[in-house]
Amino acid sequence: MEGGWPLTKRMGALVTLHRDVAEIEELCRSADIELLYELVQRRPSPDRSYYLGRGRFQELRELVRERRVDVLVINGEIRPSQHFNLENGLKVEVLDRIGVVLDVFTRQAKSRESKLQVELARLRYQVPLMREWVHSARAGEHPGFLGGGEYAVDVYYNLIRRRISQIEGELQDLSRAGDLRRDVRRYKGFRTVCLAGYTNAGKSSLMHRLTGEPVLVADRMFSTLGTITRRLGAARVLLTDTVGFLKDLPPFLVESFRNTLQDVYSADLVILVVDSSEPLSKVNERVMAVQDILNGWVPGNRVLVAMNKCDVGSGHLDDLGHMVREVLNPADLVFVSALTGEGMASLVHSLEMLLRPPIAVSFVVDNSPETMMEIARIYDCCYVEKVEYTDVVRMSFRCEPEDLNMLIGGINSLPGVKEVLVERVPSMNR
């Protein structure tokens, strides 16, 4: 057991008000909850007391007595009073959709920072539940609840508040360290690219295809919870894979993972990975969920959309591309397959076009030892487009505006300078 959450497989039952259960079933699988049975009640809105109608709740109570489970999963979000009534009426642990997500996060967290973020999110999730428990204990509705009654609940609630404050302080320290790390990378001339997208869209597979380096690729939601950074080939580009997104995330959960999301918000370019094998309506729903999280932080001109799994053959790729462009207005959109490699050359070309600096410099100079030293310096801090060696050297590269004067000064100091041309050619995402 870690943090009070069991890490062994549990038997569960699912309660839902609609038949769209694919995502919650996948979340349960990732949380190692084996669903033994499902109870569906079609109704326009949840019952205020028991989520299900009272008659259906009585049926559920009999069913749980006959076929005992470890956990009852609710396909939706429940209010603290509903959670309280269900757990005490059924005498079984109850998890709504966000509770299952937090269970998955707890299992997948590996680094110190991700573990702290998960614990913070889980405690923030528990605070309104504890308020309800305190209220009910004081009202005398459930005497002896939690074994210690009102006093035990009050003490636990205060412990949660103190722990939240402590974690927030630790995460602030880690956030400052992350800012420093990003500043050092920029100072050294690295451009940063971050993979983002709905969970299970294939971000880790795409990272493996782009970098060639081993990363965890698992057919489970949130297999990547922290951040993983790799260098992209020989270029001065760092590629980061981060946590997957999910629709209808409460603000407290997004806020708890702000340290991790900061890598997305501060990146020079975001590769938004979209699963193009899904139906059009599902893709639209998930793209809108991603936009909600990126909104206000990442403008469209810093987004390159990678429509992954195009090899599956959905038959509506053009419609998908049009819809995504309408919603996100990205700098570019490319259809790819991380599995087969299809479209990867186009993705890399688009990356280069979007990341190249805006100042184009070309020069011709005598081939000399001094020239070779200067070329090595240019390779260290610039995007080199072409070099030709004969008795003279012809070179074309791109640089940032702030580096131009230093670079031109170095070139003009070389012996045998024939020609130096400078032109501003804006990048696609500038």
Sequence and secondary structure as in RCSB ss.txt:
>XXXX:A:sequence
MEGGWPLTKRMGALVTLHRDVAEIEELCRSADIELLYELVQRRPSPDRSYYLGRGRFQELRELVRERRVDVLVIN
GEIRPSQHFNLENGLKVEVLDRIGVVLDVFTRQAKSRESKLQVELARLRYQVPLMREWVHSARAGEHPGFLGGGE
YAVDVYYNLIRRRISQIEGELQDLSRAGDLRRDVRRYKGFRTVCLAGYTNAGKSSLMHRLTGEPVLVADRMFSTL
GTITRRLGAARVLLTDTVGFLKDLPPFLVESFRNTLQDVYSADLVILVVDSSEPLSKVNERVMAVQDILNGWVPG
NRVLVAMNKCDVGSGHLDDLGHMVREVLNPADLVFVSALTGEGMASLVHSLEMLLRPPIAVSFVVDNSPETMMEI
ARIYDCCYVEKVEYTDVVRMSFRCEPEDLNMLIGGINSLPGVKEVLVERVPSMNR
>XXXX:A:secstr
 BTTB  S EEEEEEESSS  HHHHHHHHHTTEEEEEEEE   SS BTTTBS HHHHHHHHHHHHHS  SEEEES
S   HHHHHHHHHHHTSEEE HHHHHHHHHHHH  SHHHHHHHHHHHHHHHHHHHHHHHHHHHHTSSTTTTTTHH
HHHHHHHHHHHHHHHHHHHHHHHHHHHHHHHHHHHHHTT EEEEEEEBTTSSHHHHHHHHH S     SSTTS  
S EEEE TTSSEEEEE   B TT  HHHHHHTHHHHHHHHT SEEEEEEETTS HHHHHHHHHHHHHHHTTTS G
GGEEEEEE GGG  S HHHHHHHHHHHH  SEEEE  TTT TTHHHHHHHHHHHHS SEEEEEEEE  HHHHHHH
HHHHHHSEEEEEEESSEEEEEEEE GGGHHHHHHHHHTSTTEEEEEEEE   TT 
